[in-house]
Every structure is written in C-alpha cells, then in structure tokens.
Amino acid sequence: MASNSSFSTIGKRPVRHDGVEKVTGRAVYGADLNLPDMLYAKVLRSPYAHARIKNIDFSALKNHPDCIAIVTSDDIPIVQRFKESVIEKNQKPEARQSFSKFTEFDNVHLIHNILAIDKVMYKGHPIAAVAARNQHKAEELLNLIKVEYEVLNSVTSIEAAIRNNATKLTEIELERNIIDKSISPETIEDWANVGGDIYNELGDLQQGISESDYIIEKDFMTETVHQGYIEPQNGTAEWSADGNLKVWCSSQGHFGIRDQLAKALGIPESKITVIPLEIGGGFGGKLKVYLEVIAALLAKKSGMPVKMSMTRSEVFEATGPAPGSFTKIKMGAKADGQITFAQAFFILESGAYFGASVGGAANCIFVPYDIPNVSVEGYETLVNKPPSSAYRAPGSPVVTFAVESVIDELSELIGMEPLDFRIKNVAKEGSRRSTGLVNPKIGAFETMEAVKSHPHYKSVLNTKNSGRGMAFGFWTNGGGPASVVANVLPDGTVSLIEGSVDIGGTRTSVSQQFAEILSIPIESVKPRIADTDGVGYTSNTGGSGVTYKTGIAAIEAANDVKKQMLERASVMWETTLDKVSYEKGWIHLIGSNDKISFSELAEKLNSLGGPVVGSANLNPSVPGGSFAASLVDVEIDPDTGKVSILRFTSFQDAGKAIHPSYVEGQMQGGSVQGIGWALNEYYHMDNEGIMKNNTLLDYRMPISLDLPMIDTEIIEVPNPGHLFGVRGVGEASIVPPMAAIANGIKKAVGKRLTNLPMDSKSILNALRNH
C-alpha cells in the first residue's frame, strides 16, 4: 500500500462517527422504532410455490375486535384501476390474470411481488396482510383467513425451466436473439421460460479456436444462496392529515424506496418522505420494497401508523436471494501459454420474475485477461423461487467460479504454474474487453504480482491431504447521482449532510475526503444521513459506489466551502479575492503576516455576510473497476469429506484506501461470504419449491470457528476518475474465493468439482470416484 504521509486524513484510521452509538445500543434500527398509537402487521404467505388463488375468505375477521385493517392486492391503486377497466370492457374473469399486459403501469413485477394478483409464484409469496394492536394478535388473525388454491406444477430448477414441455411461468411472449449455436443448446428457441439475453463478442472466435493447441470445455452449476444480512427487513408507515406519507425503513437506498412507493401507490414522490434508519447489513438484498407498500396501505385504511418486520424464515423465503446458475466455459491456448479464445454460455435463475444479474455476469467475465477472441452469451430463466436480487458483485462470482476453474485446468494441461499462466495473459491498460470497452488504468497486473511476492504464496504447504488454490476476479463498481450539503457552524465544525445510506463506514470515509480538502480535523466533520426531503437525490448504496460518488460530491462541496470562506476573509480584510489564499486550514492575506484559521473565521461568519453552506449535486461516471484475488490453503478429511480452511489471504486493488481498516473489513467480509458460498450455503429446495433449510440453524453460514484469520493485502493503483484515486472496495473480494477453494480442493484430492456448494457429501463422492 502506498505511503499516506502526504495526506492529513486520507489513509488514516479515525474512529467511525457512528461507532459509539452502535456499540452502546443507542443507534435506531427498524425494530427499535415506536410511534404513538402504532399498529403491528403480519403477512399471510402462500404455502405453495405455484398456485392460482381461487378465493380468499375473510369472513372470520369481520367485526373481529382485534382486526383493525386488512389489505390484498385489490387495495393497490393501480390494480384497482386495472380491474375496473376489465369490468368496463365486460371481459371474462380470466382476463384478470393478464395484469402483466396492462400498459398503464411500467413495473408490473414490483406490484406482483408486493401482494399476489390471482396467482402465487413462490412459497412465501404475500397474499394478504392484517394489522392489529400487537404482533401476536396479528399472527393469530392470519390463521383465521381461509384461502382456496388451485395448485399448479412448480418449476424449481434451470433444468426443469428449459424443458420443451416446461410449465410456462409468464404470459409475456419472450423474444431472444440467438447468435451462436456452437456452444448454445440447439433447442434454446423452444425454451418457454428463458429471456433476458445478452451477447458480447470480440475478435474472430473461429480463428481463435483454430489457433489453439489445447482446448478445455466444462459445465458448472451453482445453487441459490442468500446474502445473510443479520437484520430482517422492516418498514413503518404513517399518513398525515394532508395526504402525505412518511415511511421509516432500513434499506440500501431511501430514494429508491421512495420511487418504488410512488409507483406502487400511484402518488407523486413529493408526497412521500422516506426516513432512513440504521441498517444491519444488505449486500444488495435491501434495494427493493417488500413491506413498505403493505404498511402504507394498512396505515391508509386504519388511519394509524403501522409497523412491520420479517421473521428469519420470511427473509429466506420471500426476499431476493442470489440466483442459481448454469455456466459452460470453453477456452483454448497455444503451447506457449497464450490464451487464444474464450467462450461462455450461462443461464441465471431469475426467480418468479425477470431481473437476474445477467448484465453483471456478462460485463465481468474474462475481464482479468487479455483475450483476443471472446464470445459471451447469457440468459435468465423463470423458476418458482423468490425473485432474485443483487448479492455483492451480482453475477460475477458464479461465472468467475467457472472461468477460474478452467484457467487452472488449462494451465495444468499446458504445464505452466497457474499464477504464471495468469500473469502471461493478464489484462492491461489499453486492452479491449468483450463488451467493447478499452481498459483504462487498471490494477490487474499489480494484483497478480502482489500474490506472487506475498509470503503466503512463497510458503511451503506440507500438510497431508491439503492443497493451495488461487483465483482472480473483477467487479465493475458503480456510480450514480449523489448529493452533499455542508453547513459551517460557528464553532468551526461542519455538518455534512449526505444522501447515501451508511453500511460499511461511509460516513467516515466520505468525511475524510471532505476534511482532506479543507485540512480540518476529521473530528470537526459531523456527518448525517438525511431523509428524502433533506438532500438532493442520491442513488442506492450499492455497486461499491458510495466512497466514490458521494466522496466526489463531498470533495466538490468542500471546494465550495473553501471558495466561500475565502470570499468572507476578503470582506473581513477589505480586499479582493485574489489577495487571499487557503493553505492547510488557514486563510492568509497575501503579502502580509495576517492569517486566520478555519474555525476562527467560522465564528465571525454572521458578521461577514451570513452562514456558509457548500453543496454539490453530481453524477460521476468513471468509478473504475476493481480486481481481487484469493489465495487459500485447504485441508480435506478423507473420512468425513470436511474441508478446513487453513490459511486465506485476500488481495484487492482499492485505488486508494481512504480508511484502510474499512477496506480490510470489506475484503475479509467478502472472503468469508465466498467461503460459505463455496462450501456450505444453498437453498435446499424440494421438487415442490419448498425450502427445507429456512432458518439460521439449518442454512449453514460460516462462523468464527470455521475460519482462520483472513489476511489482507491492499493494492493501490489509482482510479483516474477520482481526485484521490478511489475505486469501490465492497464487492470484488467475494468474486474469487469459490474458484480459489475449488482449485485448492482439486490439488488436494485430484478431482475437479464443478458444482457448488462443495460440501462434505460432494468431497466424499469425489474421493470415492477418483
């Protein structure tokens, strides 16, 4: 990591601003919120993965003293208008099922997922909700609702979804652009549930194949996994007498939640205020509305505030996990180790509605390497599971698992060390990706060199039944709109108001960038996350974008403050602006010894023209991708198949580590999640779409006893699109661990595992069949 001596706060490790509040239990999360006369609501969810709703009987709740309000999809305004139009046209009842063709609304799946319309698409799909004086009463009321279902065939896997006679899960005619049949199955045009195609190509694939001395082709499968955040979803809603709505929730983007609420409720964004609460993890899983709209509907009906929260089983069964996948990789190389071509075909499970991370997978696959001839073909398919959501570098981990496994196989076939093979083919500045993008300044080579020079790589692994694996990965990183307002207070501190939800310590990392520009102590910056009325529109906390985009906004707001402070100093000294300068937190009168500190001038602002308020509203577009590597030593118990992680080192190009401790924490967290994804975690679904491991007791995430200390190595290749060189760091670390562990297992047992998770059963099967 580069020296931080030239900075006053960048690269240092100050105490996080929200640390005391969180460790003392004073921070307010969704479950902590209490409002006067508040009701509690619970959701009735489908016990079936695929069924038609024939009838809902609420008769037992009529005049029930505990039942304050009930809602179904019929209470959603857009659904009401749709059904009214059906009645007006005297259409048959079956026409109600064609809501997906009702063109007045452009986000059909949002509504379908909030409350089912005539049909449930996964176990846990919301059907109705009730509000009562307490949570226990609300749960009891659910048992009094009787629903008549017509159970339909469930489609619960990619294999089942693509059969020619598969049950069709959508009424929309799917259009697909089938480009290349050399790797695509011949029957793809007939697949009933497949859509969302994307195709990238570079060079001449057939030429690359003809130039190859060695070619490997393999198939890989991964299962549905959950993000595993500790805090379940929640939402509280209250309407004012003038028809304005307030919503409190723990999300990754309160502006995004406001937008979805406006669409679902059919009211302008100006009538909705979303107040962000502290959030107990998200990892991409808290970008969508689940309870907020239902709480708002119940609050409207009851005239009282309504609070909702999920159980852990509801989180597993009714929020958005990462999709299962199928990936076919075909790659070739010359005898000297030069990769000649790479071809990928992959399908991701969408869940009940389209929206899987096909683009993320296609944009990241093969990026660490300079390959002249590339073909990437990606699709998504509907299955009767919860609609998928983002999960840390969405799409990249599953295709990287496949690519990096084949890279190791190809290097072994050629007879090269896997790391040397990778370095020989590493992507460089100026090389072109399959998406057409020419690489800017990137840190792929530096990341690989850091692995090669690390003591872990140079050490000898002598443990019996052990193996060392490595893998590399890439994530694009994100940007988006961001807003910051900086109010200079009379005591010289600055109230820094920002619109990005803080998940990974970004209050502090954004404040450090602000403080660096003004050369003021980080302790003088008081960050605050504003509600949707308190600051300009800011996009979600996701894509590893906050330290980048909101950091740039803070830099510009600091420059705005600096400019205004110089103006006030010129007034105080009765001179012109060109006669004053700003240096290291002091304003100087040029040509004299007169100077005044930032805090001293702040005290005088009201007599020099009034308060100084800096601001910035922007949408930066050069986030700079991030490369990561995992180096892992594994040991296999030949009697049980248990895989133990002996040593793990995570490498990542951060561009510039604003707060190294937070960067290390992100790298460690992503690595641990990758270990869980590799070895234990998956949705254990039966053929009827019922999840059998929907509690934390049975859904096996790694705990501290499963893990060694995760070592970290930060690489800093500055991003030219940021003043301090920042690249996002929150996601790339989860991309390579699965492949690295698979490569280590291959070294230990001599057998390539191509399906995740690589649990004890899989290992034992590999040992017996080897």
Order of alpha helices (4+ residues) and beta strands (2+ residues): alpha-beta-beta-beta-alpha-alpha-beta-beta-alpha-beta-alpha-beta-alpha-beta-beta-beta-alpha-beta-alpha-beta-alpha-beta-beta-alpha-beta-alpha-alpha-alpha-alpha-beta-beta-beta-alpha-beta-alpha-beta-beta-beta-alpha-beta-beta-beta-alpha-beta-alpha-alpha
